[in-house]
Amino acid sequence: MAVVFLTICDVLIDEHRPEDRRNIMDYVCGQCGMGVTGLTCVKCGQELVHDHITTDDGTTVAVSKCPNDCGMIKSPSCCGVDMTCST
């Protein structure tokens, strides 16, 4: 059983219980099946949300953004390609 501790809320969450999965993002590699679950902002403790940005040259890039505008990161990649997000 995978258990995640959220220090910001001091609550225990079991990711295998549907009621505890709420808005947790799952990223999965379409090539090998490797996956990542639940990216969290260190500054505020909120789960990152999946989004896309467009660069100056018109390229669309998948990102994971903090809903409180703390920042964003490029979404995870594996096998040389961006992982797909379940949300």
Rosetta constraint file for C-alpha pairs under 8 A:
AtomPair CA 1 CA 14 HARMONIC 7.52 0.50
AtomPair CA 1 CA 16 HARMONIC 7.11 0.50
AtomPair CA 2 CA 14 HARMONIC 6.33 0.50
AtomPair CA 2 CA 15 HARMONIC 6.27 0.50
AtomPair CA 2 CA 16 HARMONIC 7.07 0.50
AtomPair CA 3 CA 12 HARMONIC 7.23 0.50
AtomPair CA 3 CA 13 HARMONIC 6.01 0.50
AtomPair CA 3 CA 14 HARMONIC 4.85 0.50
AtomPair CA 3 CA 15 HARMONIC 6.42 0.50
AtomPair CA 4 CA 12 HARMONIC 6.47 0.50
AtomPair CA 4 CA 13 HARMONIC 5.50 0.50
AtomPair CA 4 CA 14 HARMONIC 6.51 0.50
AtomPair CA 4 CA 15 HARMONIC 7.30 0.50
AtomPair CA 5 CA 10 HARMONIC 7.23 0.50
AtomPair CA 5 CA 11 HARMONIC 6.58 0.50
AtomPair CA 5 CA 12 HARMONIC 5.34 0.50
AtomPair CA 5 CA 13 HARMONIC 6.52 0.50
AtomPair CA 6 CA 10 HARMONIC 5.73 0.50
AtomPair CA 6 CA 11 HARMONIC 5.94 0.50
AtomPair CA 6 CA 12 HARMONIC 6.75 0.50
AtomPair CA 6 CA 13 HARMONIC 7.64 0.50
AtomPair CA 6 CA 45 HARMONIC 7.47 0.50
AtomPair CA 7 CA 11 HARMONIC 7.27 0.50
AtomPair CA 7 CA 45 HARMONIC 7.82 0.50
AtomPair CA 8 CA 44 HARMONIC 7.56 0.50
AtomPair CA 8 CA 45 HARMONIC 5.75 0.50
AtomPair CA 13 CA 20 HARMONIC 5.91 0.50
AtomPair CA 14 CA 20 HARMONIC 6.08 0.50
AtomPair CA 14 CA 21 HARMONIC 7.74 0.50
AtomPair CA 15 CA 20 HARMONIC 5.90 0.50
AtomPair CA 15 CA 21 HARMONIC 5.42 0.50
AtomPair CA 16 CA 20 HARMONIC 7.51 0.50
AtomPair CA 16 CA 21 HARMONIC 7.31 0.50
AtomPair CA 17 CA 21 HARMONIC 6.63 0.50
AtomPair CA 18 CA 22 HARMONIC 7.35 0.50
AtomPair CA 23 CA 47 HARMONIC 7.72 0.50
AtomPair CA 23 CA 87 HARMONIC 7.86 0.50
AtomPair CA 24 CA 37 HARMONIC 6.88 0.50
AtomPair CA 24 CA 38 HARMONIC 5.09 0.50
AtomPair CA 24 CA 39 HARMONIC 7.86 0.50
AtomPair CA 24 CA 47 HARMONIC 6.79 0.50
AtomPair CA 25 CA 37 HARMONIC 5.88 0.50
AtomPair CA 25 CA 38 HARMONIC 5.37 0.50
AtomPair CA 25 CA 39 HARMONIC 7.18 0.50
AtomPair CA 25 CA 47 HARMONIC 7.97 0.50
AtomPair CA 25 CA 48 HARMONIC 7.78 0.50
AtomPair CA 25 CA 49 HARMONIC 7.27 0.50
AtomPair CA 25 CA 50 HARMONIC 7.64 0.50
AtomPair CA 25 CA 85 HARMONIC 6.66 0.50
AtomPair CA 25 CA 86 HARMONIC 6.27 0.50
AtomPair CA 25 CA 87 HARMONIC 5.96 0.50
AtomPair CA 26 CA 35 HARMONIC 6.92 0.50
AtomPair CA 26 CA 36 HARMONIC 5.79 0.50
AtomPair CA 26 CA 37 HARMONIC 4.57 0.50
AtomPair CA 26 CA 38 HARMONIC 6.56 0.50
AtomPair CA 26 CA 85 HARMONIC 5.69 0.50
AtomPair CA 26 CA 86 HARMONIC 5.35 0.50
AtomPair CA 26 CA 87 HARMONIC 7.30 0.50
AtomPair CA 27 CA 35 HARMONIC 5.46 0.50
AtomPair CA 27 CA 36 HARMONIC 5.12 0.50
AtomPair CA 27 CA 37 HARMONIC 6.40 0.50
AtomPair CA 27 CA 76 HARMONIC 7.30 0.50
AtomPair CA 27 CA 83 HARMONIC 5.56 0.50
AtomPair CA 27 CA 84 HARMONIC 5.33 0.50
AtomPair CA 27 CA 85 HARMONIC 4.46 0.50
AtomPair CA 27 CA 86 HARMONIC 6.35 0.50
AtomPair CA 28 CA 33 HARMONIC 5.88 0.50
AtomPair CA 28 CA 34 HARMONIC 5.75 0.50
AtomPair CA 28 CA 35 HARMONIC 4.27 0.50
AtomPair CA 28 CA 36 HARMONIC 6.52 0.50
AtomPair CA 28 CA 83 HARMONIC 5.18 0.50
AtomPair CA 28 CA 84 HARMONIC 5.40 0.50
AtomPair CA 28 CA 85 HARMONIC 6.59 0.50
AtomPair CA 28 CA 86 HARMONIC 7.86 0.50
AtomPair CA 29 CA 33 HARMONIC 4.85 0.50
AtomPair CA 29 CA 34 HARMONIC 5.30 0.50
AtomPair CA 29 CA 35 HARMONIC 6.25 0.50
AtomPair CA 29 CA 77 HARMONIC 7.40 0.50
AtomPair CA 29 CA 78 HARMONIC 5.98 0.50
AtomPair CA 29 CA 79 HARMONIC 7.55 0.50
AtomPair CA 29 CA 81 HARMONIC 7.89 0.50
AtomPair CA 29 CA 82 HARMONIC 7.41 0.50
AtomPair CA 29 CA 83 HARMONIC 4.59 0.50
AtomPair CA 29 CA 84 HARMONIC 6.40 0.50
AtomPair CA 30 CA 83 HARMONIC 6.71 0.50
AtomPair CA 30 CA 84 HARMONIC 7.07 0.50
AtomPair CA 31 CA 79 HARMONIC 6.72 0.50
AtomPair CA 32 CA 79 HARMONIC 7.50 0.50
AtomPair CA 34 CA 78 HARMONIC 7.65 0.50
AtomPair CA 38 CA 47 HARMONIC 6.54 0.50
AtomPair CA 38 CA 48 HARMONIC 7.69 0.50
AtomPair CA 39 CA 47 HARMONIC 5.81 0.50
AtomPair CA 39 CA 48 HARMONIC 5.64 0.50
AtomPair CA 40 CA 45 HARMONIC 5.90 0.50
AtomPair CA 40 CA 46 HARMONIC 5.61 0.50
AtomPair CA 40 CA 47 HARMONIC 4.38 0.50
AtomPair CA 40 CA 48 HARMONIC 5.51 0.50
AtomPair CA 41 CA 45 HARMONIC 5.03 0.50
AtomPair CA 41 CA 46 HARMONIC 5.47 0.50
AtomPair CA 41 CA 47 HARMONIC 6.27 0.50
AtomPair CA 41 CA 48 HARMONIC 6.35 0.50
AtomPair CA 41 CA 66 HARMONIC 6.26 0.50
AtomPair CA 41 CA 70 HARMONIC 7.65 0.50
AtomPair CA 43 CA 70 HARMONIC 6.95 0.50
AtomPair CA 44 CA 68 HARMONIC 7.71 0.50
AtomPair CA 44 CA 70 HARMONIC 7.67 0.50
AtomPair CA 46 CA 66 HARMONIC 6.83 0.50
AtomPair CA 46 CA 67 HARMONIC 7.15 0.50
AtomPair CA 46 CA 68 HARMONIC 7.76 0.50
AtomPair CA 47 CA 66 HARMONIC 6.97 0.50
AtomPair CA 47 CA 67 HARMONIC 7.74 0.50
AtomPair CA 48 CA 64 HARMONIC 5.56 0.50
AtomPair CA 48 CA 65 HARMONIC 5.14 0.50
AtomPair CA 48 CA 66 HARMONIC 4.72 0.50
AtomPair CA 48 CA 67 HARMONIC 6.53 0.50
AtomPair CA 49 CA 64 HARMONIC 5.32 0.50
AtomPair CA 49 CA 65 HARMONIC 5.20 0.50
AtomPair CA 49 CA 66 HARMONIC 6.32 0.50
AtomPair CA 49 CA 67 HARMONIC 6.61 0.50
AtomPair CA 50 CA 62 HARMONIC 7.36 0.50
AtomPair CA 50 CA 63 HARMONIC 6.02 0.50
AtomPair CA 50 CA 64 HARMONIC 4.68 0.50
AtomPair CA 50 CA 65 HARMONIC 6.40 0.50
AtomPair CA 50 CA 75 HARMONIC 7.77 0.50
AtomPair CA 50 CA 85 HARMONIC 7.17 0.50
AtomPair CA 50 CA 87 HARMONIC 7.24 0.50
AtomPair CA 51 CA 62 HARMONIC 5.97 0.50
AtomPair CA 51 CA 63 HARMONIC 5.31 0.50
AtomPair CA 51 CA 64 HARMONIC 6.03 0.50
AtomPair CA 51 CA 65 HARMONIC 6.82 0.50
AtomPair CA 52 CA 60 HARMONIC 6.45 0.50
AtomPair CA 52 CA 61 HARMONIC 5.47 0.50
AtomPair CA 52 CA 62 HARMONIC 4.45 0.50
AtomPair CA 52 CA 63 HARMONIC 5.51 0.50
AtomPair CA 53 CA 60 HARMONIC 5.68 0.50
AtomPair CA 53 CA 61 HARMONIC 5.39 0.50
AtomPair CA 53 CA 62 HARMONIC 6.60 0.50
AtomPair CA 53 CA 63 HARMONIC 7.02 0.50
AtomPair CA 54 CA 58 HARMONIC 5.64 0.50
AtomPair CA 54 CA 59 HARMONIC 5.48 0.50
AtomPair CA 54 CA 60 HARMONIC 4.47 0.50
AtomPair CA 54 CA 61 HARMONIC 6.25 0.50
AtomPair CA 55 CA 59 HARMONIC 5.31 0.50
AtomPair CA 55 CA 60 HARMONIC 6.46 0.50
AtomPair CA 55 CA 61 HARMONIC 7.43 0.50
AtomPair CA 61 CA 74 HARMONIC 7.36 0.50
AtomPair CA 62 CA 74 HARMONIC 6.17 0.50
AtomPair CA 62 CA 75 HARMONIC 5.52 0.50
AtomPair CA 62 CA 82 HARMONIC 7.56 0.50
AtomPair CA 63 CA 72 HARMONIC 6.52 0.50
AtomPair CA 63 CA 73 HARMONIC 5.57 0.50
AtomPair CA 63 CA 74 HARMONIC 4.33 0.50
AtomPair CA 63 CA 75 HARMONIC 4.46 0.50
AtomPair CA 64 CA 72 HARMONIC 5.55 0.50
AtomPair CA 64 CA 73 HARMONIC 5.41 0.50
AtomPair CA 64 CA 74 HARMONIC 6.20 0.50
AtomPair CA 64 CA 75 HARMONIC 5.34 0.50
AtomPair CA 65 CA 69 HARMONIC 7.26 0.50
AtomPair CA 65 CA 70 HARMONIC 7.99 0.50
AtomPair CA 65 CA 71 HARMONIC 6.08 0.50
AtomPair CA 65 CA 72 HARMONIC 4.17 0.50
AtomPair CA 65 CA 73 HARMONIC 6.55 0.50
AtomPair CA 66 CA 70 HARMONIC 5.61 0.50
AtomPair CA 66 CA 71 HARMONIC 5.72 0.50
AtomPair CA 66 CA 72 HARMONIC 6.08 0.50
AtomPair CA 75 CA 82 HARMONIC 6.86 0.50
AtomPair CA 75 CA 83 HARMONIC 7.36 0.50
AtomPair CA 76 CA 82 HARMONIC 6.07 0.50
AtomPair CA 76 CA 83 HARMONIC 5.82 0.50
AtomPair CA 77 CA 81 HARMONIC 5.32 0.50
AtomPair CA 77 CA 82 HARMONIC 4.10 0.50
AtomPair CA 77 CA 83 HARMONIC 4.99 0.50
AtomPair CA 78 CA 82 HARMONIC 6.41 0.50
AtomPair CA 78 CA 83 HARMONIC 6.30 0.50
